[in-house]
């Protein structure tokens, strides 16, 4: 894996962590809480009626930076901090940011289509980061480090999904969506041209087409579920 290392600081990872903390502080200063309905809605959590009836589509983005309680913030920020630094050195700054945002928005779109609950949190994007290792290991099979990471995160993804299905209060559709869109985004983004891969380019184009079609289809599902 040393051949994949980058020397520059992972400032995108730091930026994502900082945004989460600043939004959390803003909610505490404004609403004295980060868990109330008012605080979540006013700050920009995912809310299907607000998206459809008031046209507040920005919630599909802003929900990724809102956290419900300190434990939620701490767990997600620790995940971003450690996984983000590693992936940012592998992928580069813009690729990591693009991956995180596509996975976050895609996860919120999945939630919009299949869950009526108000939801928020960076876990949609984090699941995209998890899956990125699995896809990169397939695209760059010469890397033992990526294969090892892929195996570890495959187990972690499975454990998180099973735990979510058995528990309550977790947006499993958002997690699944983040993983799906994160995987597709990784196929499109990959690593830069300095790193050799025999992965066919046609699959990257198919993945991009899949992102666009899946997003459009899921948005339509969420819309029609509310208006009909």
C-alpha atoms as one frame of an Amber mdcrd trajectory, in Angstrom:
protein
   0.000   0.000   0.000   2.941   2.381   0.328   2.774   3.094  -3.403  -0.697
   4.518  -2.899   0.238   6.943  -0.113  -0.078  10.708  -0.537   1.869  13.172
   1.567  -0.483  16.159   1.744  -2.703  16.681   4.772  -6.234  15.227   4.571
  -7.905  18.625   4.813 -11.201  17.432   3.302 -11.563  14.971   6.175 -10.860
  17.747   8.663 -13.366  19.986   6.881 -16.154  17.374   7.095 -15.503  16.822
  10.797 -15.445  20.579  11.441 -18.740  21.172   9.617 -20.440  18.493  11.722
 -19.138  20.063  14.931 -20.088  23.608  13.893 -23.639  22.570  12.967 -23.964
  20.749  16.298 -22.798  23.836  18.200 -25.171  26.025  16.189 -28.107  23.776
  17.139 -27.176  23.876  20.817 -26.808  27.650  20.813 -30.032  28.219  18.876
 -32.373  25.520  20.203 -30.595  24.363  23.411 -30.892  20.817  22.048 -30.050
  18.748  18.988 -32.803  16.179  19.406 -36.084  18.085  19.267 -38.386  18.078
  16.260 -38.060  21.851  15.928 -34.269  21.801  16.015 -34.027  19.049  13.407
 -36.572  20.563  11.018 -35.273  24.112  11.285 -31.663  23.031  10.773 -32.400
  20.932   7.671 -33.004  17.273   8.558 -34.561  14.990   5.970 -38.338  15.422
   6.123 -40.366  14.064   3.205 -43.316  16.482   3.518 -41.009  19.498   3.610
 -39.129  18.222   0.567 -42.237  17.555  -1.506 -44.745  20.185  -0.405 -42.330
  23.035   0.286 -39.714  22.212  -2.305 -36.898  22.019   0.243 -34.706  19.628
  -1.737 -31.627  20.988  -0.012 -32.532  18.709   2.902 -31.104  15.783   0.937
 -27.727  17.498   1.423 -27.995  19.266   4.773 -29.276  16.180   6.610 -25.801
  14.641   6.274 -24.279  17.272   8.573 -26.886  17.196  11.358 -26.525  14.877
  14.349 -29.067  13.821  16.937 -27.253  13.908  20.265 -23.584  13.935  21.240
 -23.045  10.176  20.891 -24.328  10.307  17.322 -21.928  13.147  16.518 -18.975
  11.474  18.257 -19.374   8.089  16.584 -19.813   9.515  13.101 -16.991  12.016
  13.439 -14.587   9.342  14.670 -15.519   7.195  11.665 -14.985  10.077   9.248
 -11.724  11.088  10.928 -10.031   7.696  10.725 -11.538   6.286   7.524 -11.536
   9.636   5.749  -7.824  10.241   6.340  -6.923   6.856   4.907  -9.157   7.160
   1.866  -8.161  10.759   1.216  -4.511   9.739   0.985  -5.508   6.968  -1.426
  -8.006   8.832  -3.564  -7.056  12.466  -3.262  -9.035  15.418  -1.928 -11.631
  15.972  -4.647 -12.321  12.275  -5.120 -12.954  11.761  -1.421 -15.234  14.801
  -1.228 -17.159  13.668  -4.310 -17.521  10.153  -2.939 -18.758  11.329   0.449
 -21.288  13.764  -1.023 -22.680  11.304  -3.594 -23.027   8.607  -0.926 -24.629
  11.059   1.528 -27.136  12.441  -0.955 -27.813   8.991  -2.396 -28.468   7.584
   1.063 -30.890  10.401   1.818 -32.627   9.779  -1.519 -33.048   6.113  -0.568
 -34.492   7.210   2.766 -36.768   9.702   1.009 -38.126   6.894  -1.183 -38.621
   4.202   1.443 -38.816   5.842   4.893 -41.212   8.462   6.171 -39.185   9.162
   9.315 -37.276  12.372   9.922 -33.614  11.473   9.694 -30.167  13.029   9.815
 -26.524  12.117  10.192 -23.323  11.453   8.277 -23.730   7.675   8.380 -25.097
   7.642   4.819 -21.779   9.027   3.603 -19.803   6.825   5.994 -21.369   3.674
   4.561 -20.254   4.916   1.157 -16.697   5.176   2.497 -16.907   1.625   3.849
 -17.993   0.229   0.492 -15.337   2.235  -1.340 -12.682  -0.121   0.035 -14.533
  -3.137  -1.352 -14.858  -1.612  -4.812 -11.265  -0.331  -4.875 -10.010  -3.803
  -3.941 -11.762  -5.159  -7.042 -10.488  -2.355  -9.256  -6.896  -2.607  -7.990
  -6.424  -6.305  -7.146  -2.630  -5.914  -6.915  -3.038  -4.117  -3.571  -2.971
  -6.463  -0.584  -3.762  -3.550   1.740  -7.004  -2.791  -0.083  -8.015  -6.456
  -0.003  -7.460  -6.600   3.745  -9.436  -3.419   4.326 -12.229  -4.659   2.049
 -12.613  -7.847   4.082 -12.749  -5.945   7.374 -15.290  -3.413   6.147 -17.474
  -6.078   4.517 -17.956  -7.593   7.965 -18.527  -4.162   9.505 -21.201  -3.253
   6.944 -23.000  -6.554   7.504 -22.844  -6.124  11.278 -24.212  -2.561  11.095
 -27.103  -3.553   8.834 -28.057  -6.533  11.017 -27.838  -4.371  14.151 -30.015
  -1.739  12.508 -32.655  -4.283  11.526 -32.809  -5.622  15.078 -32.863  -2.202
  16.727 -34.853   0.988  16.340 -34.073   4.605  15.615 -31.627   3.864  12.793
 -32.306   4.790   9.196 -31.391   1.510   7.533 -32.614   2.676   4.148 -30.224
   5.596   4.389 -27.364   3.251   5.249 -28.180   0.890   2.387 -28.524   3.814
   0.004 -25.215   5.282   1.110 -23.531   1.951   0.455 -25.140   1.549  -2.979
 -24.412   5.083  -4.176 -20.959   5.007  -2.575 -20.121   1.831  -4.427 -21.302
   3.218  -7.745 -19.488   6.502  -7.146 -16.244   4.642  -6.414 -16.547   2.792
  -9.718 -16.821   6.140 -11.484 -14.134   7.957  -9.490 -11.545   5.260  -8.802
  -7.967   6.378  -8.179  -6.121   8.765 -10.457  -4.270   7.737 -13.610  -0.959
   7.126 -11.822  -2.374   3.886 -10.429  -2.776   1.097 -12.922  -6.029  -0.839
 -13.222  -7.379  -3.200 -15.852 -10.933  -2.422 -14.787 -12.938  -1.795 -18.016
 -13.883   1.847 -18.576 -17.317   0.818 -19.836 -18.258  -0.224 -16.301 -17.433
   3.260 -15.070 -19.814   4.750 -17.613 -22.460   2.196 -16.661 -21.990   3.105
 -13.001 -22.480   6.810 -13.790 -25.605   5.978 -15.761 -26.780   3.847 -12.846
 -26.317   6.708 -10.371 -28.408   9.072 -12.489 -31.169   6.563 -13.237 -31.369
   5.247  -9.677 -31.525   8.749  -8.217 -34.264   9.801 -10.645 -36.280   6.648
 -10.012 -36.053   6.886  -6.222 -36.974  10.575  -6.216 -40.029   9.705  -8.284
 -40.982   6.933  -5.834 -40.715   9.255  -2.841 -42.669  11.994  -4.598 -45.552
   9.790  -5.706 -45.847   8.101  -2.316 -46.707  11.453  -0.786 -48.798  13.096
  -3.497 -50.939  10.047  -4.362
